[in-house]
């Protein structure tokens, strides 16, 4: 038994027979066996997540991503758990439309805060364009030195920081520098002097590209397929025929489930008068279908909320300036919407990440084509 085991290790290049019965073990043996054990644990975790969903997949279809996926992964979340005791990294198991099951770890929890089991997401490669904060740091550096005090003076002079939080704005840049210092890219000389390399932006972007925390993640729908099929709002299923249709859907796994759900969704739209089946079998959809469905859902949810708030709901018109207190957000099948209240009414407008820091504060923005150009603090037209 021992010789057979040593022979297998030899086939793997982890042991060498120097003489009959005399074996030497490779220094790579321990880390290789540890890695094999970890991958075995990951595979068992993926199988457990699939069984909880009542599904079985061939382990040969499992794809374990040790870094950000080179090509986008699109599918439904079947497992979501913290990867470390500090709560700084998250692991997702995604049942993909490509017929494969994907395991992606090292994800920033904040990027998938809205995603739950059954949500449809897309995980893409890191953004190679670089961060705006890195461009600002490089632009403020003189002779290879960045000074937070100088940046603070410049920010106050320009007066473009939301809510006038200039210290917090500069502190965020310093925190970025500290993270890059730990990566060996920047050097802290003292509290007001940081040494910045000439290729700072390129090295910072390369650092992000090697970190799963910087993968691009989009939550396409917080609703699972079953809820989307009968929804009165504009769902992810409704948006797919406008784009790629079914060409990228696998004939097995979640890809097959999406194909079936799209067919059932078409029938639901026909039943509600939002589509008609023509004589040749093709389906023609209502003009401006997405906008119509979104308006319908927002109106329904707004009236339901009004009954609980004892505050009238009013839908915002395109081109209208909306102002009031940002009091929270609500998840609809049409997407996430911000709740903006005034003393005599409230409205629902498309949410964007930039508004989260304004919770409980006065906000103002112009509704344009299903989005909002927020005007926060002294900034004008933050079309985000």
Buried (B, 14 or more C-beta within 10 A) or exposed (E): EEEEEBEEBBEBEBBEEEEEEEBEEBEEBEEBEEEEEEBEEBBEBBBEBBEEBEBEBEEEBBBBBEBBBEEBBBBBBBBBEEBEEEEEBBBBBBBBBBBBBBBBBBBBBEBBEEBBBBBBBBBBBBEEEBBEBBBBBBEBBEEEBBBBEBBBEBBBEEEEBBBEBBEEBBEEBBEBBEBBBEBEBBBEEEEEEBBBBEEBBEBBBBBBBEBBBBBBBBBBBBBBBEBBBEBBBBBBBBEBBEEEEEEEBBEBBBBBBBBEBBEBBBEBBBEEEBBEEEEEEEBEBBEEBBBBBBBBBBBEBBEEBBEEBEBEBBBBEEEBEBEBBBBEBBBBBBBBBBBBBBEEBBBBBBBBEBBEEBEEBEBBBBBEEBBBBBBBBEBEEBEE
